[in-house]
Amino acid sequence: MRKKPVSAVSKVGRFSFPRKAFAFPYMLFLLVFIIVPLVMVLINAFIDDATGRLTLRNFVTFFSDSTGLRVLGNSLVIGLLTTGICLLLGYPAAYLLSRHHASNRILVLLFILPMWVNFLIRTLSTKAIFLALGVELGMGTVIFGMVYNYLPFMILPLHTTLSDIDHAYTEAASDLGADGVQTFLRTTLPLSVPGIVSGITMVFIPTISTFAISELLSNRQIFLFGDSIQTKFSQGLYGVGSVMSLVMLAFVLLSSAVLNRLNRDDPKGGSLL
Amino acid sequence: MKPSKLFGNLYLAVILTLLYLPIAVIVVYSFSGNSNFSFSQGFTLEAYRSIFTSKQTPQLLAALKNTLIIAAVSSVFATALGTFSAVGIHALSRRAKNAVMGVNQLPLINSEIVMAVSLMIFFVNASFIPEGMTRLILSHISFCTPYVVLSVMPKLVQMDPNLYEAAADLGANRFRTMSDVILPCIFPGVVSGFVMAFTISLDDFIITQINKGETGIETLSTYIYEDARLKSLQPFWFAVFSIIFVVVLAVLLLINLRRTKPISSPAIH
């Protein structure tokens, strides 16, 4: 790479400073509004709400509380089911879209568009329809609502990856005698793994951590992890709430680590870990 | 048409129906004037009229106003901050750049609830920041700016680095270079960053809900939540949802159609 003659340039202007200085205000902003708040969550997890002293009690409280753990377990189950259904429904759709010719852009856009309609509006609409149809609200309706809300988030990354796959690979496979199924299983599917992982992350993390959707679609029977984090904070239980946020953060960082590993060759990604 | 192709199109049609049916049903019944999904009163615009005549009209309009103020102010700040910093980040050393982009990525990958409560704890400790609008706008700037940075960055990468030197050789200082050389080159990225920031701010619920505090400020989404959480959906919500849905649909289709250069066939199929 060519060296940029920064020093030579900076002598020219009257207000001379290196170009990278344009980044400094934002670096400060990121520090104050992103990093410091997260560090405060970390610190709060070790602080007793009542006494303000350092303690590990919040961790003990959370990990020994069967209700809290059940909520986490519930969230994981609902998250896995939602993600699985989204993948099963979304993969064929993304695959078909990636080889669709007629006015492809608009067709793809139609699949992505619902993402931009506020999720509360979509959820409340679904709920009103379920109620009108006399469907009993519960686990089934919650999963339906989640799939309905997050399916576009699965289709989008899958479609991006699938359309980027060079046709030469599949052609080569069939030239070498693979039939349609073999070609798909041995070339297309493995090449689309980054899209699959990205889709899984984009569905799984929001599903377990969102709040309001399951509350609304189960008539306040099923609470997910995001709901209970919110509840803890609204009750002023910052300590336990922070521990739960850290658990959530661990899921996020884990999935982004997996993603980064898979996308290592991707030049546009800034790695986090 | 081959049977497999027909089957494929059928599948896509089924999925699209699933994605649009609930909203479509709401749009249809927004013309029924009631909320029990029947046209017992026939076709009427009563629900739309009630947006302006209901007891809740003042609250609804206040929520709409807050939503727009927050979205406008935070997306303008986010765009300015994001654009300038993208130019700066682009000039950073590789390692520093990776570090800043990593942190920049955090609000995108992090779960919204964690972002929301971390900001809440932050504001509890930084109590000198006035509750209400100021806090909400700061929160919105913090999750909107990363999107601006991400949409400006590729344009900077595409830019010819010789242009900076040319500008400097011709005597332009940093700000002059920025306004006369860099900005015009990256403008499409800036615009799409702004649109992105504005939309994301409009759409936000979780971070706003948790950081709005006790000041009684509601945005559209928090007001929808407060109002529709416990009761069944009022008819005027059918109308409001329909309007929002149609506006979102129209705006996004328009933006995307304009981006496709030759609009040869306006038909969808």
Boltz contact constraints between the chains, C-beta under 6 A:
constraints:
  - contact:
      token1: [A, 9]
      token2: [B, 168]
      max_distance: 6.0
  - contact:
      token1: [A, 12]
      token2: [B, 168]
      max_distance: 6.0
  - contact:
      token1: [A, 13]
      token2: [B, 173]
      max_distance: 6.0
  - contact:
      token1: [A, 13]
      token2: [B, 174]
      max_distance: 6.0
  - contact:
      token1: [A, 14]
      token2: [B, 173]
      max_distance: 6.0
  - contact:
      token1: [A, 15]
      token2: [B, 173]
      max_distance: 6.0
  - contact:
      token1: [A, 19]
      token2: [B, 91]
      max_distance: 6.0
  - contact:
      token1: [A, 20]
      token2: [B, 88]
      max_distance: 6.0
  - contact:
      token1: [A, 20]
      token2: [B, 91]
      max_distance: 6.0
  - contact:
      token1: [A, 20]
      token2: [B, 92]
      max_distance: 6.0
  - contact:
      token1: [A, 22]
      token2: [B, 84]
      max_distance: 6.0
  - contact:
      token1: [A, 22]
      token2: [B, 87]
      max_distance: 6.0
  - contact:
      token1: [A, 22]
      token2: [B, 88]
      max_distance: 6.0
  - contact:
      token1: [A, 23]
      token2: [B, 85]
      max_distance: 6.0
  - contact:
      token1: [A, 23]
      token2: [B, 88]
      max_distance: 6.0
  - contact:
      token1: [A, 23]
      token2: [B, 89]
      max_distance: 6.0
  - contact:
      token1: [A, 26]
      token2: [B, 81]
      max_distance: 6.0
  - contact:
      token1: [A, 26]
      token2: [B, 85]
      max_distance: 6.0
  - contact:
      token1: [A, 30]
      token2: [B, 103]
      max_distance: 6.0
  - contact:
      token1: [A, 33]
      token2: [B, 142]
      max_distance: 6.0
  - contact:
      token1: [A, 34]
      token2: [B, 103]
      max_distance: 6.0
  - contact:
      token1: [A, 34]
      token2: [B, 106]
      max_distance: 6.0
  - contact:
      token1: [A, 37]
      token2: [B, 118]
      max_distance: 6.0
  - contact:
      token1: [A, 37]
      token2: [B, 119]
      max_distance: 6.0
  - contact:
      token1: [A, 37]
      token2: [B, 122]
      max_distance: 6.0
  - contact:
      token1: [A, 38]
      token2: [B, 118]
      max_distance: 6.0
  - contact:
      token1: [A, 40]
      token2: [B, 121]
      max_distance: 6.0
  - contact:
      token1: [A, 40]
      token2: [B, 122]
      max_distance: 6.0
  - contact:
      token1: [A, 41]
      token2: [B, 118]
      max_distance: 6.0
  - contact:
      token1: [A, 41]
      token2: [B, 121]
      max_distance: 6.0
  - contact:
      token1: [A, 44]
      token2: [B, 121]
      max_distance: 6.0
  - contact:
      token1: [A, 93]
      token2: [B, 15]
      max_distance: 6.0
  - contact:
      token1: [A, 96]
      token2: [B, 8]
      max_distance: 6.0
  - contact:
      token1: [A, 96]
      token2: [B, 12]
      max_distance: 6.0
  - contact:
      token1: [A, 102]
      token2: [B, 269]
      max_distance: 6.0
  - contact:
      token1: [A, 105]
      token2: [B, 260]
      max_distance: 6.0
  - contact:
      token1: [A, 106]
      token2: [B, 268]
      max_distance: 6.0
  - contact:
      token1: [A, 109]
      token2: [B, 256]
      max_distance: 6.0
  - contact:
      token1: [A, 113]
      token2: [B, 252]
      max_distance: 6.0
  - contact:
      token1: [A, 114]
      token2: [B, 19]
      max_distance: 6.0
  - contact:
      token1: [A, 116]
      token2: [B, 248]
      max_distance: 6.0
  - contact:
      token1: [A, 116]
      token2: [B, 252]
      max_distance: 6.0
  - contact:
      token1: [A, 117]
      token2: [B, 245]
      max_distance: 6.0
  - contact:
      token1: [A, 117]
      token2: [B, 248]
      max_distance: 6.0
  - contact:
      token1: [A, 118]
      token2: [B, 203]
      max_distance: 6.0
  - contact:
      token1: [A, 118]
      token2: [B, 221]
      max_distance: 6.0
  - contact:
      token1: [A, 120]
      token2: [B, 205]
      max_distance: 6.0
  - contact:
      token1: [A, 120]
      token2: [B, 221]
      max_distance: 6.0
  - contact:
      token1: [A, 120]
      token2: [B, 224]
      max_distance: 6.0
  - contact:
      token1: [A, 120]
      token2: [B, 225]
      max_distance: 6.0
  - contact:
      token1: [A, 121]
      token2: [B, 241]
      max_distance: 6.0
  - contact:
      token1: [A, 124]
      token2: [B, 228]
      max_distance: 6.0
  - contact:
      token1: [A, 124]
      token2: [B, 233]
      max_distance: 6.0
  - contact:
      token1: [A, 125]
      token2: [B, 22]
      max_distance: 6.0
  - contact:
      token1: [A, 125]
      token2: [B, 23]
      max_distance: 6.0
  - contact:
      token1: [A, 125]
      token2: [B, 26]
      max_distance: 6.0
  - contact:
      token1: [A, 126]
      token2: [B, 22]
      max_distance: 6.0
  - contact:
      token1: [A, 128]
      token2: [B, 233]
      max_distance: 6.0
  - contact:
      token1: [A, 129]
      token2: [B, 22]
      max_distance: 6.0
  - contact:
      token1: [A, 129]
      token2: [B, 25]
      max_distance: 6.0
  - contact:
      token1: [A, 132]
      token2: [B, 37]
      max_distance: 6.0
  - contact:
      token1: [A, 205]
      token2: [B, 111]
      max_distance: 6.0
  - contact:
      token1: [A, 209]
      token2: [B, 111]
      max_distance: 6.0
  - contact:
      token1: [A, 209]
      token2: [B, 113]
      max_distance: 6.0
  - contact:
      token1: [A, 211]
      token2: [B, 113]
      max_distance: 6.0
  - contact:
      token1: [A, 226]
      token2: [B, 113]
      max_distance: 6.0
  - contact:
      token1: [A, 229]
      token2: [B, 113]
      max_distance: 6.0
  - contact:
      token1: [A, 233]
      token2: [B, 117]
      max_distance: 6.0
  - contact:
      token1: [A, 245]
      token2: [B, 114]
      max_distance: 6.0
  - contact:
      token1: [A, 245]
      token2: [B, 117]
      max_distance: 6.0
  - contact:
      token1: [A, 248]
      token2: [B, 111]
      max_distance: 6.0
  - contact:
      token1: [A, 248]
      token2: [B, 114]
      max_distance: 6.0
  - contact:
      token1: [A, 249]
      token2: [B, 114]
      max_distance: 6.0
  - contact:
      token1: [A, 252]
      token2: [B, 109]
      max_distance: 6.0
  - contact:
      token1: [A, 252]
      token2: [B, 110]
      max_distance: 6.0
  - contact:
      token1: [A, 252]
      token2: [B, 111]
      max_distance: 6.0
  - contact:
      token1: [A, 256]
      token2: [B, 109]
      max_distance: 6.0
  - contact:
      token1: [A, 270]
      token2: [B, 98]
      max_distance: 6.0
  - contact:
      token1: [A, 270]
      token2: [B, 101]
      max_distance: 6.0
  - contact:
      token1: [A, 270]
      token2: [B, 102]
      max_distance: 6.0
  - contact:
      token1: [A, 270]
      token2: [B, 105]
      max_distance: 6.0
  - contact:
      token1: [A, 272]
      token2: [B, 102]
      max_distance: 6.0
  - contact:
      token1: [A, 272]
      token2: [B, 105]
      max_distance: 6.0
